[in-house]
Amino acid sequence: MLKGEFRLTDDQAYRVMITAHRRGTCVVAVFPRDVAETKATRATDAGRAQGFPLLFTTEPEE
């Protein structure tokens, strides 16, 4: 999901995965709201379709 939907490199995807695993949450990328919502929905749906317990959400940038 990270490499396909968010276009992360192997190294970036690994770092995001480890951070999310250790902390329970992680910023994947920053996009305009409509793009972020579409990517989060598509990545969550794709993960569930493959049996992964992933949840991608969007939050406003602080």
N, C-alpha and C positions, 0 to 999 in steps of 0.2 A: 504494500500500500504506500509506504513512504517513498520508495523509488519511483513507482509508477504514477501515482496521483500527484505527488508533491515534487517530483523530479529531483530527489536527493541523490547524491552519490552514495556508494557503498559505505564510505567512512561517515558521512553525515547521517545516514539512516541508522547505522550502528550506534552512534552517539545519542541520537534521539531515543532509540529503543532502550538503551541502558539507563538513560536519565529517567525515562518514564517508568521503567521497572523499579528503579531505586526510590524514586520520589513519589510515584503514583500519578504523576502528571508531567507534561513537558510542552513547551512551545515548539511547534513544528515549523511554522512559517507565518509571515505576515502578508496579508492580501487585502484588497478592498473588500468590504463586507459581503457583497453579492458573490464574488469569486470564492471567498473563504467558506461561505455557507454551502455553496455547490460542492467544493472539494471535500469538506467535512462529511457531507451526506454521502457522496459517492464512495469515499474511503471507508466509512462505517459500514455501508451496505455491502461493499466488496469483501470486507473482512468477515462479516457475519456469514456471507455466502460460502466462504471457505472455512468456516468454523472457528475463526479467531475471536477472542473476547475483546475486541478493540472498540473504543468509542472516541470519536473525534468530535469536538465541540468548537464553537467560536465564541470569542469574547472581545469586547472593545479594547483597543490598545490604550494603555494608561499613559 
